[in-house]
Amino acid sequence: MLASTPAPSAPPAAALRPADRRFGLGVALVTPFARDGSVDLARLVAHARNCLDEGCSSVTLFGTTGEGASLGSGQRAAMLEAMDDAGFDLRARVLAGVAAPSVEDAAAQANQLYDAGGRGILLAPPFYFKGVGDEGLYRWFASVIERCRDPREVIVYHIPSVTAVPLSSALIGRLERAFPGVVTGVKDSSGEWANTERLLAEHADLDILVGDERQLARAVRHGGSGAINGFANFCARTILPMVERGDDVPGIAELVELLLRDPVTPGVKALVAHRFRDDAFLAVAPPLVPAEPAARTTLAAALDALLSRPA
């Protein structure tokens, strides 16, 4: 991101992306764990089906909300197999987060999804070495994609608050040109409107997906394609108007602010547990720990208030 250069103007407000060119609302699915720390595959499948029933058009496994960086290859394989065995259309509905610092491991995670017949990947940058420039990042992304046996729908994941590796608009443009029809989108979880605005202005052919719910509706009004979204785990129907029409939804921003007080993923799982009255969703994999009871109470009250608002 070139912070010193003013961002170009995005398309005018109300410039909604045509419906047939939208990504829609994808859920960044939480990963339920059993008491022994294994993935609760039955809960996973049931929760994924429920999210689709509530209006999501796709499911992304192994994302940030899904604790993908804490899941091993065996767990990933079992989850993909469970989704396939349950009858999900993997090619149309299921994407996978890829989070690994080495080219070999990242490509292996990607090929696991592609070999299973899945739709695409959400590809995070290498996150161990900091201060690397666009050239090094380009070589890493290109090497991963070139090692994929049948690469498709690669969505580049910009989440510097987690990876501490920002992705510039210039880098994204270079990847788009090098891999046309393969690099199809960007998930911008920077939380910075200026960055989202730049992406919308400079990469209109890509699916620009917004990770920060506070900016989602605004982005859709300016041509954004949708979201891979953690809130879709517990209030998909509530946020659908944000994705489909760019409508602001009162109460969303306030709930985001509450979540940001503590580690976000345990908070999201606490909200899932509250919404569906199932405390099994509270479990997280180390190094995360479950949300504290006081935080859970505060979050639950905010979610109840959000869901009780008139449609």
N, C-alpha and C positions, 0 to 999 in steps of 0.2 A: 504494500500500500504506500503510495507516494503522498505522505501527509502534507508536504509543503506545496503541493499542486492542487488548486481548487478542483473539486470534483465536477465533471461535466453535468449538465442538466439532464435529469431523467425524463422519460416521457411524461406528458402532462397528466395531471390527476384524471381519474376515470378512464385511463387507457388500459382497460382490462385486457389481459392476454386472451386470445380466442380459446373457447372451451376445449377444442380439439388439440390444443397445444399446451395444455396445462398438466403439470405433474399431479396436482390435487393434494389431498391430505393423506400423508403417510404417517403411520404411528412408529415412533422410535420405541420399540417394544421393551418393556422391563423384562428382566429374566427372573422368574421365580425359583427359589432354592428350597430344597428339602432340608430337614433337620440335620442330615449328615453332610450338608454342603454340596450335594449333587444337584444338578438342574432338575426341577420338578417338571418333567416333560408334559404330564397331563395338564397341569395348570397353564403351562406355556401355550399349548394348543388351544385350550378353552379360552384363554385371554385373547389370543390372536383372533380367534373366530368372533369373539364379542366385539373387538375393536372394528373389524370389518362390518359387522352387523350394524354398528353405530355410525357408519358413514365413511370410514377410512377406505381409501382405494388401494393401499399397499401396506406392507409390514416390513420394517427394517430391523433385522436381528443384529445383535452384537454392536450396537451403537454406544454412545456415551451413556445414555439412560439405561441401556441394556448391559452395562458393565463389560463391554466387549474386550477391553484390555485385560480383564481378569479371567477370561475364559480361555481354556486350552483347546488345542485342535480336536481332541476327542470329544469334548463337550460341544463344540461347534458342529461336528459331524452328527452327533446324536440329535441335536436340535433340528438340523436340516432334515434328517431322516424322519423325525417325528412329524414335522410339518408335511412332508411328502406323504407319509403313511396315513395322515389324517385327511388327505384329499385336497390340500391346498394347491392351487395352480401356481407353482413356484415361478414359472416363466413370466406370468402376468402380475404376480402379487408380492413376491418375496425378494428383498434385497438384503445385503449383508454389509455390516461395517467391517473395514479392514484397518487394523491398528497394530503396526509392527515397525520397529526402526530399521530392520534389515530388508533389503530387496527380496532376498530368498523367502523370508517368512511372510512378507506382505503378499508376494505372488502366490505362495502356497495357500494363504487364507482366501485370496480372490479365486483361485482355481477350485477350491473346495465348493464355493458357491456356484461357479460356472459349470463344473462337472456334475453338480446335482441338478442342473437345469434351471437355476435361479435367474432372476431378471437382471440384476446389476449390483454394483458395489458403491459404498460410500467410503472413499479412500482418503484417510488422514495422512498428513505428512510424517516423515521420520522425526521423532520427537526427542531423541537423546542429545544430539549435538545442537547447540544453539548458535545463533549469529551466522548461520549459513546464508548464502546469497541465492538469487534466482537461478544462476547457472547450476549450482549444485542440486538445488531442489528439482529443477527441470530434469536433470540426469537421473535422479532417483525415481521420480514419477514415470518417466519414459521407460526406464529399465523394468519397473514393475509391470507396466502395461504390456511391454514387449514379451514378457515371460508368461503372460496369460494365454491359455490355449485358444480361447474364443472370447476375447474381451468385448463387452457390450455395456452400455449405460454406466459409464464411470462418472460418478459425481464426486468432485473434489471437495474435501471437507476443510473449511476454514474455521478453526476454533482455537484461536491463539491463547485464550484464557486457560486452556487445558494443555495444549502442546507447547506453548511459548514459541511457536514457529509460524509467523504470519505468512500469508500467501498473497502476493501482489496481483493486481489486475493484469499486469503485463505477463506474469508467469502463466496465469490462467489462459490468456489469449494465445500464448505460444503453445500450450498443451492442446488447446482447441484446434489450432491450425495443424499441428503435427498428427493429431489423431481425430480427424473429422468423422462425425457419426459415432465415435466411441466415447470421447469425453463429451458428455451431454449436459452437464450441469455443475453448479456450485451450491453447496450448503454453507451459507454465511451465518456463523454463530459468533461473530465478533461483537455483536451488541452495539455497533457503531453505525448510525444511519448514513453517514458520509460514505462509508465503505460499501454498504448495500446500494446506495444511490449510484456510485461509480460502476458497480457491477451491472446494474440494470441498464445504464447508459451505454456501456462499452461492450456488453455481451448479450445483446437482445436475442441471439439465436440459441442461447443456453437456457436451461431451466435454472432460474435463480430462486433458490429455496432459502427461507429465512428461519433461523433457529430461535430468535428472540421473539416471543409472543407479543411483546410490547410494540414491535415494529412490523408485525406480520400483515395486518390489514393495510397499513400504509404502503407496504411494498407491493401487495397485490393490486392496489389501485394504480400503481405505477408500472405495471407489467410483470410483476412477480408471478412465478409459476406454481407456488404452493409451499408446502412445508413437509419436512420429516420431523415430527413434533412429539415431545414428551407429554404434553397436556392431553394428547389424543388417547393416552392410556386411561384417563378418568373423566374426560368431558368432551369427547369427540363431537357430539352433536352441538354442543355449545359453541365450539370454535369453527364449525363448518362455514357459517356466514362470513367469517374473516377470510377464509381461503377461497370461497366460491364467489363472493361479491365484494370483498374488501371492506366489509362492515366492521366498525369498531364494536367491541363487546365490553360493556361496563363490568368492572371487577377483575378482568384478566390481568391488567397491569399491577393491581394491588397484590394479587396472588403471586405473581412473578417476584415482586419485591420481597414478599415473605419467604419465598423459597431461597432467594439469594442470601439470606442471613446465615445459612448453614450449607454444608455440602448438598448439592442439588439432588443427586440421584436418590439418596435415602429419603429425602423429602417427597420426591415424586412417588416412591414406593409406599410411603405412608399415606399419601392421598389415594392411591389405588386401593390399599388395604381398607381405608375408610369408606370409599365409594362403594366397594363391593362387599364390605363387612367380612373381610378375609385377612386376618392378621398374618397368614403365611407369607403374604407379599412383603412384609416388613424386612425379611431376611436379606442381607447383602453379603457380597464376597469381600474378604479382606483385600485391601487395607481399609475399606469403608466399614463403618459401624452403623447400626440402625439409628434412625432419628430418635432424639430424646422425647419422652412423654410430653413435656411441656410444648415442644415445637409441634408435635403431632396434634395436640389439642388446638393450637392456634391455627394450623393449616386446615384442620377439619372444619373449624368454624368458618373460615374464609371460603372453603369450597362449598359448604352448605349455603352460604349467602349467595354465592355465584349461581349455583344451580336453582335457587329459589326465585331468581329474578324472572319477571315475565319475559316470554320469548319476544 
